[in-house]
Structure formats: C-alpha cells, structure tokens
Amino acid sequence: MAVKKHIRITGCSNISWKDAIVKAIEDVSKTIHNLEKVSVLEQTACIQDNKITEYFVLLEIRFTIDDNIRNEKCNNEED
C-alpha cells in the first residue's frame, strides 16, 4: 500500500514567484524522493522603494513514502 505524505515549505527568490517555486522544488527533491504534486497555497512579497525585492511562496508538496525503505526498517526492528 502506498502512503502519501504532505509537507509545507516556503520558497523565496529575488526574481519571481515562479522562480521561487522552481528553486523550492529543486531543493526539496535533493532530500525527498517520489515527489508527485505541488500546490501553491500563498504568494507574498517584500517591497522596498515601491518595487518588489523578494518573492515568497508557501507550497504544499505531496510525495509517496518509499515502501522499500519502510519495509527495511520494519524488518530490521524484528531482528
């Protein structure tokens, strides 16, 4: 049975909201595997001198927990 997990992360960029999303997904994919879906929950920005200086995105990311790793841990605990 596949188990899904949802996490919330915040991405940031000084270029755009899209860049913040792309960078956040790239960073998350370095340590979390089996990414499936991303939802943009919120977009915010910092403004200085009437210009946006930093873009922020709150993301919810869904991924499948790796059954092989979970099963290995269970088997090791039984030994």
PyMOL Python script that loads the backbone (N, CA, C, O; Angstrom):
from pymol import cmd

cmd.read_pdbstr("""\
ATOM      1  N   MET A   1       0.843  -1.180   0.000  1.00  0.00           N
ATOM      2  CA  MET A   1       0.000   0.000   0.000  1.00  0.00           C
ATOM      3  C   MET A   1       0.886   1.240   0.000  1.00  0.00           C
ATOM      4  O   MET A   1       1.816   1.340   0.801  1.00  0.00           O
ATOM      5  N   ALA A   2       0.607   2.168  -0.879  1.00  0.00           N
ATOM      6  CA  ALA A   2       1.376   3.408  -0.955  1.00  0.00           C
ATOM      7  C   ALA A   2       0.862   4.405   0.071  1.00  0.00           C
ATOM      8  O   ALA A   2      -0.341   4.637   0.189  1.00  0.00           O
ATOM      9  N   VAL A   3       1.792   4.984   0.805  1.00  0.00           N
ATOM     10  CA  VAL A   3       1.449   6.004   1.793  1.00  0.00           C
ATOM     11  C   VAL A   3       1.885   7.346   1.250  1.00  0.00           C
ATOM     12  O   VAL A   3       3.025   7.504   0.813  1.00  0.00           O
ATOM     13  N   LYS A   4       0.990   8.308   1.275  1.00  0.00           N
ATOM     14  CA  LYS A   4       1.281   9.656   0.797  1.00  0.00           C
ATOM     15  C   LYS A   4       1.549  10.562   1.991  1.00  0.00           C
ATOM     16  O   LYS A   4       0.929  10.411   3.044  1.00  0.00           O
ATOM     17  N   LYS A   5       2.458  11.487   1.827  1.00  0.00           N
ATOM     18  CA  LYS A   5       2.752  12.466   2.861  1.00  0.00           C
ATOM     19  C   LYS A   5       2.680  13.849   2.240  1.00  0.00           C
ATOM     20  O   LYS A   5       3.044  14.039   1.080  1.00  0.00           O
ATOM     21  N   HIS A   6       2.211  14.812   3.018  1.00  0.00           N
ATOM     22  CA  HIS A   6       2.120  16.203   2.583  1.00  0.00           C
ATOM     23  C   HIS A   6       2.991  17.042   3.513  1.00  0.00           C
ATOM     24  O   HIS A   6       2.932  16.890   4.734  1.00  0.00           O
ATOM     25  N   ILE A   7       3.791  17.922   2.937  1.00  0.00           N
ATOM     26  CA  ILE A   7       4.565  18.859   3.736  1.00  0.00           C
ATOM     27  C   ILE A   7       4.359  20.255   3.185  1.00  0.00           C
ATOM     28  O   ILE A   7       4.014  20.430   2.017  1.00  0.00           O
ATOM     29  N   ARG A   8       4.572  21.246   4.034  1.00  0.00           N
ATOM     30  CA  ARG A   8       4.508  22.638   3.598  1.00  0.00           C
ATOM     31  C   ARG A   8       5.900  23.240   3.693  1.00  0.00           C
ATOM     32  O   ARG A   8       6.606  23.068   4.687  1.00  0.00           O
ATOM     33  N   ILE A   9       6.276  23.944   2.644  1.00  0.00           N
ATOM     34  CA  ILE A   9       7.579  24.606   2.620  1.00  0.00           C
ATOM     35  C   ILE A   9       7.402  26.015   2.069  1.00  0.00           C
ATOM     36  O   ILE A   9       6.404  26.322   1.418  1.00  0.00           O
ATOM     37  N   THR A  10       8.375  26.852   2.339  1.00  0.00           N
ATOM     38  CA  THR A  10       8.378  28.214   1.804  1.00  0.00           C
ATOM     39  C   THR A  10       9.584  28.368   0.893  1.00  0.00           C
ATOM     40  O   THR A  10      10.714  28.067   1.276  1.00  0.00           O
ATOM     41  N   GLY A  11       9.326  28.840  -0.313  1.00  0.00           N
ATOM     42  CA  GLY A  11      10.400  29.124  -1.256  1.00  0.00           C
ATOM     43  C   GLY A  11      10.548  30.623  -1.419  1.00  0.00           C
ATOM     44  O   GLY A  11       9.590  31.372  -1.229  1.00  0.00           O
ATOM     45  N   CYS A  12      11.745  31.060  -1.770  1.00  0.00           N
ATOM     46  CA  CYS A  12      11.939  32.501  -1.993  1.00  0.00           C
ATOM     47  C   CYS A  12      12.861  32.737  -3.177  1.00  0.00           C
ATOM     48  O   CYS A  12      13.666  31.883  -3.549  1.00  0.00           O
ATOM     49  N   SER A  13      12.719  33.917  -3.756  1.00  0.00           N
ATOM     50  CA  SER A  13      13.518  34.308  -4.913  1.00  0.00           C
ATOM     51  C   SER A  13      13.506  35.825  -5.012  1.00  0.00           C
ATOM     52  O   SER A  13      12.564  36.478  -4.565  1.00  0.00           O
ATOM     53  N   ASN A  14      14.555  36.377  -5.597  1.00  0.00           N
ATOM     54  CA  ASN A  14      14.543  37.812  -5.875  1.00  0.00           C
ATOM     55  C   ASN A  14      14.203  38.089  -7.342  1.00  0.00           C
ATOM     56  O   ASN A  14      14.319  39.218  -7.818  1.00  0.00           O
ATOM     57  N   ILE A  15      13.777  37.021  -8.055  1.00  0.00           N
ATOM     58  CA  ILE A  15      13.441  37.148  -9.479  1.00  0.00           C
ATOM     59  C   ILE A  15      11.930  37.127  -9.710  1.00  0.00           C
ATOM     60  O   ILE A  15      11.379  38.050 -10.311  1.00  0.00           O
ATOM     61  N   SER A  16      11.244  36.052  -9.221  1.00  0.00           N
ATOM     62  CA  SER A  16       9.802  35.926  -9.468  1.00  0.00           C
ATOM     63  C   SER A  16       9.207  34.845  -8.577  1.00  0.00           C
ATOM     64  O   SER A  16       9.932  34.072  -7.949  1.00  0.00           O
ATOM     65  N   TRP A  17       7.869  34.799  -8.530  1.00  0.00           N
ATOM     66  CA  TRP A  17       7.202  33.727  -7.799  1.00  0.00           C
ATOM     67  C   TRP A  17       7.487  32.382  -8.458  1.00  0.00           C
ATOM     68  O   TRP A  17       7.712  31.384  -7.773  1.00  0.00           O
ATOM     69  N   LYS A  18       7.476  32.358  -9.791  1.00  0.00           N
ATOM     70  CA  LYS A  18       7.756  31.102 -10.499  1.00  0.00           C
ATOM     71  C   LYS A  18       9.149  30.593 -10.148  1.00  0.00           C
ATOM     72  O   LYS A  18       9.332  29.399  -9.912  1.00  0.00           O
ATOM     73  N   ASP A  19      10.125  31.487 -10.112  1.00  0.00           N
ATOM     74  CA  ASP A  19      11.485  31.093  -9.757  1.00  0.00           C
ATOM     75  C   ASP A  19      11.543  30.555  -8.325  1.00  0.00           C
ATOM     76  O   ASP A  19      12.277  29.606  -8.049  1.00  0.00           O
ATOM     77  N   ALA A  20      10.780  31.151  -7.425  1.00  0.00           N
ATOM     78  CA  ALA A  20      10.731  30.677  -6.037  1.00  0.00           C
ATOM     79  C   ALA A  20      10.178  29.254  -5.980  1.00  0.00           C
ATOM     80  O   ALA A  20      10.676  28.422  -5.221  1.00  0.00           O
ATOM     81  N   ILE A  21       9.155  28.975  -6.777  1.00  0.00           N
ATOM     82  CA  ILE A  21       8.569  27.631  -6.825  1.00  0.00           C
ATOM     83  C   ILE A  21       9.580  26.627  -7.366  1.00  0.00           C
ATOM     84  O   ILE A  21       9.793  25.569  -6.773  1.00  0.00           O
ATOM     85  N   VAL A  22      10.198  26.962  -8.488  1.00  0.00           N
ATOM     86  CA  VAL A  22      11.159  26.049  -9.128  1.00  0.00           C
ATOM     87  C   VAL A  22      12.325  25.757  -8.193  1.00  0.00           C
ATOM     88  O   VAL A  22      12.721  24.601  -8.040  1.00  0.00           O
ATOM     89  N   LYS A  23      12.882  26.797  -7.563  1.00  0.00           N
ATOM     90  CA  LYS A  23      14.016  26.597  -6.651  1.00  0.00           C
ATOM     91  C   LYS A  23      13.617  25.741  -5.448  1.00  0.00           C
ATOM     92  O   LYS A  23      14.383  24.876  -5.023  1.00  0.00           O
ATOM     93  N   ALA A  24      12.434  25.975  -4.904  1.00  0.00           N
ATOM     94  CA  ALA A  24      11.979  25.207  -3.741  1.00  0.00           C
ATOM     95  C   ALA A  24      11.850  23.727  -4.089  1.00  0.00           C
ATOM     96  O   ALA A  24      12.276  22.865  -3.320  1.00  0.00           O
ATOM     97  N   ILE A  25      11.263  23.435  -5.244  1.00  0.00           N
ATOM     98  CA  ILE A  25      11.109  22.037  -5.663  1.00  0.00           C
ATOM     99  C   ILE A  25      12.470  21.391  -5.915  1.00  0.00           C
ATOM    100  O   ILE A  25      12.683  20.235  -5.549  1.00  0.00           O
ATOM    101  N   GLU A  26      13.386  22.124  -6.534  1.00  0.00           N
ATOM    102  CA  GLU A  26      14.731  21.598  -6.759  1.00  0.00           C
ATOM    103  C   GLU A  26      15.408  21.260  -5.437  1.00  0.00           C
ATOM    104  O   GLU A  26      16.028  20.204  -5.307  1.00  0.00           O
ATOM    105  N   ASP A  27      15.292  22.148  -4.458  1.00  0.00           N
ATOM    106  CA  ASP A  27      15.921  21.915  -3.154  1.00  0.00           C
ATOM    107  C   ASP A  27      15.288  20.734  -2.424  1.00  0.00           C
ATOM    108  O   ASP A  27      15.997  19.895  -1.869  1.00  0.00           O
ATOM    109  N   VAL A  28      13.966  20.667  -2.424  1.00  0.00           N
ATOM    110  CA  VAL A  28      13.274  19.566  -1.739  1.00  0.00           C
ATOM    111  C   VAL A  28      13.619  18.227  -2.378  1.00  0.00           C
ATOM    112  O   VAL A  28      13.777  17.228  -1.677  1.00  0.00           O
ATOM    113  N   SER A  29      13.735  18.200  -3.692  1.00  0.00           N
ATOM    114  CA  SER A  29      13.987  16.932  -4.387  1.00  0.00           C
ATOM    115  C   SER A  29      15.367  16.358  -4.086  1.00  0.00           C
ATOM    116  O   SER A  29      15.631  15.199  -4.403  1.00  0.00           O
ATOM    117  N   LYS A  30      16.254  17.150  -3.477  1.00  0.00           N
ATOM    118  CA  LYS A  30      17.573  16.644  -3.096  1.00  0.00           C
ATOM    119  C   LYS A  30      17.486  15.679  -1.915  1.00  0.00           C
ATOM    120  O   LYS A  30      18.321  14.785  -1.781  1.00  0.00           O
ATOM    121  N   THR A  31      16.479  15.857  -1.062  1.00  0.00           N
ATOM    122  CA  THR A  31      16.373  15.010   0.127  1.00  0.00           C
ATOM    123  C   THR A  31      15.080  14.209   0.208  1.00  0.00           C
ATOM    124  O   THR A  31      14.999  13.240   0.962  1.00  0.00           O
ATOM    125  N   ILE A  32      14.075  14.600  -0.555  1.00  0.00           N
ATOM    126  CA  ILE A  32      12.807  13.871  -0.556  1.00  0.00           C
ATOM    127  C   ILE A  32      12.555  13.356  -1.964  1.00  0.00           C
ATOM    128  O   ILE A  32      12.631  14.106  -2.936  1.00  0.00           O
ATOM    129  N   HIS A  33      12.258  12.078  -2.059  1.00  0.00           N
ATOM    130  CA  HIS A  33      12.064  11.448  -3.370  1.00  0.00           C
ATOM    131  C   HIS A  33      10.583  11.153  -3.597  1.00  0.00           C
ATOM    132  O   HIS A  33       9.768  11.280  -2.683  1.00  0.00           O
ATOM    133  N   ASN A  34      10.252  10.765  -4.802  1.00  0.00           N
ATOM    134  CA  ASN A  34       8.896  10.395  -5.205  1.00  0.00           C
ATOM    135  C   ASN A  34       7.917  11.572  -5.114  1.00  0.00           C
ATOM    136  O   ASN A  34       6.756  11.386  -4.751  1.00  0.00           O
ATOM    137  N   LEU A  35       8.386  12.782  -5.443  1.00  0.00           N
ATOM    138  CA  LEU A  35       7.502  13.942  -5.449  1.00  0.00           C
ATOM    139  C   LEU A  35       6.415  13.738  -6.504  1.00  0.00           C
ATOM    140  O   LEU A  35       6.684  13.250  -7.602  1.00  0.00           O
ATOM    141  N   GLU A  36       5.188  14.118  -6.154  1.00  0.00           N
ATOM    142  CA  GLU A  36       4.067  13.896  -7.068  1.00  0.00           C
ATOM    143  C   GLU A  36       3.304  15.159  -7.422  1.00  0.00           C
ATOM    144  O   GLU A  36       2.896  15.334  -8.570  1.00  0.00           O
ATOM    145  N   LYS A  37       3.107  16.040  -6.453  1.00  0.00           N
ATOM    146  CA  LYS A  37       2.211  17.166  -6.686  1.00  0.00           C
ATOM    147  C   LYS A  37       2.638  18.352  -5.842  1.00  0.00           C
ATOM    148  O   LYS A  37       3.110  18.195  -4.716  1.00  0.00           O
ATOM    149  N   VAL A  38       2.467  19.538  -6.400  1.00  0.00           N
ATOM    150  CA  VAL A  38       2.721  20.769  -5.650  1.00  0.00           C
ATOM    151  C   VAL A  38       1.496  21.671  -5.780  1.00  0.00           C
ATOM    152  O   VAL A  38       0.917  21.802  -6.858  1.00  0.00           O
ATOM    153  N   SER A  39       1.120  22.279  -4.682  1.00  0.00           N
ATOM    154  CA  SER A  39       0.035  23.265  -4.681  1.00  0.00           C
ATOM    155  C   SER A  39       0.586  24.561  -4.116  1.00  0.00           C
ATOM    156  O   SER A  39       1.263  24.565  -3.088  1.00  0.00           O
ATOM    157  N   VAL A  40       0.293  25.649  -4.788  1.00  0.00           N
ATOM    158  CA  VAL A  40       0.693  26.964  -4.302  1.00  0.00           C
ATOM    159  C   VAL A  40      -0.417  27.447  -3.370  1.00  0.00           C
ATOM    160  O   VAL A  40      -1.544  27.687  -3.806  1.00  0.00           O
ATOM    161  N   LEU A  41      -0.092  27.587  -2.092  1.00  0.00           N
ATOM    162  CA  LEU A  41      -1.085  27.996  -1.101  1.00  0.00           C
ATOM    163  C   LEU A  41      -1.138  29.508  -0.932  1.00  0.00           C
ATOM    164  O   LEU A  41      -2.196  30.079  -0.668  1.00  0.00           O
ATOM    165  N   GLU A  42       0.023  30.152  -1.088  1.00  0.00           N
ATOM    166  CA  GLU A  42       0.076  31.591  -0.844  1.00  0.00           C
ATOM    167  C   GLU A  42       1.282  32.188  -1.555  1.00  0.00           C
ATOM    168  O   GLU A  42       2.335  31.558  -1.660  1.00  0.00           O
ATOM    169  N   GLN A  43       1.110  33.411  -2.039  1.00  0.00           N
ATOM    170  CA  GLN A  43       2.210  34.159  -2.631  1.00  0.00           C
ATOM    171  C   GLN A  43       2.292  35.501  -1.922  1.00  0.00           C
ATOM    172  O   GLN A  43       1.286  36.197  -1.779  1.00  0.00           O
ATOM    173  N   THR A  44       3.489  35.864  -1.478  1.00  0.00           N
ATOM    174  CA  THR A  44       3.704  37.152  -0.830  1.00  0.00           C
ATOM    175  C   THR A  44       5.004  37.735  -1.354  1.00  0.00           C
ATOM    176  O   THR A  44       5.775  37.057  -2.032  1.00  0.00           O
ATOM    177  N   ALA A  45       5.239  39.007  -1.029  1.00  0.00           N
ATOM    178  CA  ALA A  45       6.458  39.657  -1.490  1.00  0.00           C
ATOM    179  C   ALA A  45       6.840  40.782  -0.544  1.00  0.00           C
ATOM    180  O   ALA A  45       5.998  41.344   0.156  1.00  0.00           O
ATOM    181  N   CYS A  46       8.127  41.098  -0.540  1.00  0.00           N
ATOM    182  CA  CYS A  46       8.636  42.261   0.189  1.00  0.00           C
ATOM    183  C   CYS A  46       8.772  43.414  -0.808  1.00  0.00           C
ATOM    184  O   CYS A  46       9.165  43.219  -1.958  1.00  0.00           O
ATOM    185  N   ILE A  47       8.442  44.602  -0.345  1.00  0.00           N
ATOM    186  CA  ILE A  47       8.507  45.788  -1.205  1.00  0.00           C
ATOM    187  C   ILE A  47       9.422  46.819  -0.555  1.00  0.00           C
ATOM    188  O   ILE A  47       9.303  47.109   0.635  1.00  0.00           O
ATOM    189  N   GLN A  48      10.336  47.370  -1.353  1.00  0.00           N
ATOM    190  CA  GLN A  48      11.179  48.479  -0.920  1.00  0.00           C
ATOM    191  C   GLN A  48      11.224  49.498  -2.047  1.00  0.00           C
ATOM    192  O   GLN A  48      11.422  49.148  -3.210  1.00  0.00           O
ATOM    193  N   ASP A  49      11.037  50.756  -1.689  1.00  0.00           N
ATOM    194  CA  ASP A  49      11.040  51.836  -2.690  1.00  0.00           C
ATOM    195  C   ASP A  49      10.071  51.559  -3.831  1.00  0.00           C
ATOM    196  O   ASP A  49      10.377  51.791  -5.001  1.00  0.00           O
ATOM    197  N   ASN A  50       8.892  51.056  -3.462  1.00  0.00           N
ATOM    198  CA  ASN A  50       7.816  50.776  -4.418  1.00  0.00           C
ATOM    199  C   ASN A  50       8.150  49.689  -5.440  1.00  0.00           C
ATOM    200  O   ASN A  50       7.528  49.622  -6.500  1.00  0.00           O
ATOM    201  N   LYS A  51       9.126  48.842  -5.124  1.00  0.00           N
ATOM    202  CA  LYS A  51       9.484  47.734  -6.017  1.00  0.00           C
ATOM    203  C   LYS A  51       9.561  46.444  -5.205  1.00  0.00           C
ATOM    204  O   LYS A  51       9.964  46.449  -4.042  1.00  0.00           O
ATOM    205  N   ILE A  52       9.165  45.335  -5.842  1.00  0.00           N
ATOM    206  CA  ILE A  52       9.277  44.032  -5.185  1.00  0.00           C
ATOM    207  C   ILE A  52      10.747  43.647  -5.149  1.00  0.00           C
ATOM    208  O   ILE A  52      11.436  43.651  -6.170  1.00  0.00           O
ATOM    209  N   THR A  53      11.211  43.314  -3.946  1.00  0.00           N
ATOM    210  CA  THR A  53      12.611  42.928  -3.779  1.00  0.00           C
ATOM    211  C   THR A  53      12.783  41.435  -3.506  1.00  0.00           C
ATOM    212  O   THR A  53      13.856  40.877  -3.737  1.00  0.00           O
ATOM    213  N   GLU A  54      11.732  40.796  -3.019  1.00  0.00           N
ATOM    214  CA  GLU A  54      11.811  39.373  -2.737  1.00  0.00           C
ATOM    215  C   GLU A  54      10.429  38.747  -2.844  1.00  0.00           C
ATOM    216  O   GLU A  54       9.444  39.295  -2.348  1.00  0.00           O
ATOM    217  N   TYR A  55      10.369  37.588  -3.499  1.00  0.00           N
ATOM    218  CA  TYR A  55       9.118  36.856  -3.714  1.00  0.00           C
ATOM    219  C   TYR A  55       9.116  35.616  -2.821  1.00  0.00           C
ATOM    220  O   TYR A  55      10.127  34.924  -2.707  1.00  0.00           O
ATOM    221  N   PHE A  56       7.972  35.341  -2.189  1.00  0.00           N
ATOM    222  CA  PHE A  56       7.824  34.165  -1.332  1.00  0.00           C
ATOM    223  C   PHE A  56       6.617  33.349  -1.774  1.00  0.00           C
ATOM    224  O   PHE A  56       5.592  33.903  -2.170  1.00  0.00           O
ATOM    225  N   VAL A  57       6.746  32.032  -1.703  1.00  0.00           N
ATOM    226  CA  VAL A  57       5.628  31.133  -1.991  1.00  0.00           C
ATOM    227  C   VAL A  57       5.524  30.104  -0.879  1.00  0.00           C
ATOM    228  O   VAL A  57       6.525  29.527  -0.454  1.00  0.00           O
ATOM    229  N   LEU A  58       4.312  29.883  -0.416  1.00  0.00           N
ATOM    230  CA  LEU A  58       4.040  28.794   0.525  1.00  0.00           C
ATOM    231  C   LEU A  58       3.493  27.651  -0.309  1.00  0.00           C
ATOM    232  O   LEU A  58       2.475  27.793  -0.985  1.00  0.00           O
ATOM    233  N   LEU A  59       4.177  26.517  -0.256  1.00  0.00           N
ATOM    234  CA  LEU A  59       3.823  25.366  -1.087  1.00  0.00           C
ATOM    235  C   LEU A  59       3.443  24.172  -0.222  1.00  0.00           C
ATOM    236  O   LEU A  59       3.979  23.974   0.868  1.00  0.00           O
ATOM    237  N   GLU A  60       2.509  23.387  -0.735  1.00  0.00           N
ATOM    238  CA  GLU A  60       2.245  22.072  -0.153  1.00  0.00           C
ATOM    239  C   GLU A  60       2.715  21.062  -1.182  1.00  0.00           C
ATOM    240  O   GLU A  60       2.301  21.097  -2.341  1.00  0.00           O
ATOM    241  N   ILE A  61       3.585  20.159  -0.746  1.00  0.00           N
ATOM    242  CA  ILE A  61       4.150  19.159  -1.649  1.00  0.00           C
ATOM    243  C   ILE A  61       3.705  17.776  -1.189  1.00  0.00           C
ATOM    244  O   ILE A  61       3.773  17.449  -0.004  1.00  0.00           O
ATOM    245  N   ARG A  62       3.251  16.972  -2.144  1.00  0.00           N
ATOM    246  CA  ARG A  62       2.823  15.604  -1.844  1.00  0.00           C
ATOM    247  C   ARG A  62       3.832  14.639  -2.452  1.00  0.00           C
ATOM    248  O   ARG A  62       4.302  14.829  -3.574  1.00  0.00           O
ATOM    249  N   PHE A  63       4.153  13.599  -1.685  1.00  0.00           N
ATOM    250  CA  PHE A  63       5.053  12.569  -2.187  1.00  0.00           C
ATOM    251  C   PHE A  63       4.670  11.223  -1.593  1.00  0.00           C
ATOM    252  O   PHE A  63       3.981  11.144  -0.576  1.00  0.00           O
ATOM    253  N   THR A  64       5.136  10.159  -2.258  1.00  0.00           N
ATOM    254  CA  THR A  64       4.889   8.800  -1.786  1.00  0.00           C
ATOM    255  C   THR A  64       6.062   8.367  -0.931  1.00  0.00           C
ATOM    256  O   THR A  64       7.220   8.532  -1.316  1.00  0.00           O
ATOM    257  N   ILE A  65       5.757   7.812   0.230  1.00  0.00           N
ATOM    258  CA  ILE A  65       6.812   7.274   1.078  1.00  0.00           C
ATOM    259  C   ILE A  65       7.318   5.990   0.440  1.00  0.00           C
ATOM    260  O   ILE A  65       6.533   5.142   0.016  1.00  0.00           O
ATOM    261  N   ASP A  66       8.622   5.856   0.378  1.00  0.00           N
ATOM    262  CA  ASP A  66       9.259   4.704  -0.269  1.00  0.00           C
ATOM    263  C   ASP A  66       9.003   3.440   0.547  1.00  0.00           C
ATOM    264  O   ASP A  66       9.513   3.304   1.659  1.00  0.00           O
ATOM    265  N   ASP A  67       8.214   2.517  -0.001  1.00  0.00           N
ATOM    266  CA  ASP A  67       7.888   1.267   0.686  1.00  0.00           C
ATOM    267  C   ASP A  67       9.125   0.433   0.993  1.00  0.00           C
ATOM    268  O   ASP A  67       9.177  -0.236   2.024  1.00  0.00           O
ATOM    269  N   ASN A  68      10.117   0.465   0.115  1.00  0.00           N
ATOM    270  CA  ASN A  68      11.318  -0.343   0.336  1.00  0.00           C
ATOM    271  C   ASN A  68      12.047   0.085   1.599  1.00  0.00           C
ATOM    272  O   ASN A  68      12.478  -0.762   2.382  1.00  0.00           O
ATOM    273  N   ILE A  69      12.189   1.369   1.804  1.00  0.00           N
ATOM    274  CA  ILE A  69      12.864   1.873   3.000  1.00  0.00           C
ATOM    275  C   ILE A  69      12.040   1.541   4.240  1.00  0.00           C
ATOM    276  O   ILE A  69      12.579   1.092   5.252  1.00  0.00           O
ATOM    277  N   ARG A  70      10.725   1.765   4.152  1.00  0.00           N
ATOM    278  CA  ARG A  70       9.851   1.487   5.288  1.00  0.00           C
ATOM    279  C   ARG A  70       9.908   0.002   5.647  1.00  0.00           C
ATOM    280  O   ARG A  70       9.977  -0.350   6.825  1.00  0.00           O
ATOM    281  N   ASN A  71       9.879  -0.863   4.641  1.00  0.00           N
ATOM    282  CA  ASN A  71       9.927  -2.311   4.881  1.00  0.00           C
ATOM    283  C   ASN A  71      11.276  -2.739   5.464  1.00  0.00           C
ATOM    284  O   ASN A  71      11.322  -3.621   6.322  1.00  0.00           O
ATOM    285  N   GLU A  72      12.381  -2.122   5.006  1.00  0.00           N
ATOM    286  CA  GLU A  72      13.698  -2.444   5.545  1.00  0.00           C
ATOM    287  C   GLU A  72      13.761  -2.102   7.033  1.00  0.00           C
ATOM    288  O   GLU A  72      14.287  -2.880   7.828  1.00  0.00           O
ATOM    289  N   LYS A  73      13.228  -0.942   7.410  1.00  0.00           N
ATOM    290  CA  LYS A  73      13.238  -0.545   8.811  1.00  0.00           C
ATOM    291  C   LYS A  73      12.413  -1.514   9.653  1.00  0.00           C
ATOM    292  O   LYS A  73      12.831  -1.889  10.749  1.00  0.00           O
ATOM    293  N   CYS A  74      11.262  -1.919   9.162  1.00  0.00           N
ATOM    294  CA  CYS A  74      10.413  -2.862   9.886  1.00  0.00           C
ATOM    295  C   CYS A  74      11.125  -4.198  10.053  1.00  0.00           C
ATOM    296  O   CYS A  74      11.090  -4.787  11.133  1.00  0.00           O
ATOM    297  N   ASN A  75      11.766  -4.676   9.002  1.00  0.00           N
ATOM    298  CA  ASN A  75      12.465  -5.955   9.064  1.00  0.00           C
ATOM    299  C   ASN A  75      13.649  -5.896  10.034  1.00  0.00           C
ATOM    300  O   ASN A  75      13.903  -6.858  10.758  1.00  0.00           O
ATOM    301  N   ASN A  76      14.370  -4.775  10.051  1.00  0.00           N
ATOM    302  CA  ASN A  76      15.494  -4.628  10.960  1.00  0.00           C
ATOM    303  C   ASN A  76      15.042  -4.593  12.405  1.00  0.00           C
ATOM    304  O   ASN A  76      15.742  -5.102  13.280  1.00  0.00           O
ATOM    305  N   GLU A  77      13.901  -4.009  12.672  1.00  0.00           N
ATOM    306  CA  GLU A  77      13.382  -3.942  14.038  1.00  0.00           C
ATOM    307  C   GLU A  77      12.951  -5.310  14.538  1.00  0.00           C
ATOM    308  O   GLU A  77      12.981  -5.565  15.742  1.00  0.00           O
ATOM    309  N   GLU A  78      12.549  -6.193  13.629  1.00  0.00           N
ATOM    310  CA  GLU A  78      12.108  -7.531  14.003  1.00  0.00           C
ATOM    311  C   GLU A  78      13.274  -8.436  14.382  1.00  0.00           C
ATOM    312  O   GLU A  78      13.101  -9.395  15.133  1.00  0.00           O
ATOM    313  N   ASP A  79      14.465  -8.131  13.861  1.00  0.00           N
ATOM    314  CA  ASP A  79      15.652  -8.991  14.090  1.00  0.00           C
ATOM    315  C   ASP A  79      16.114  -8.963  15.504  1.00  0.00           C
ATOM    316  O   ASP A  79      17.092  -9.629  15.847  1.00  0.00           O
TER     317      ASP A  79
END
""", "prot")
cmd.dss("prot")
cmd.show_as("cartoon", "prot")
cmd.util.cbc("prot")
cmd.orient("prot")
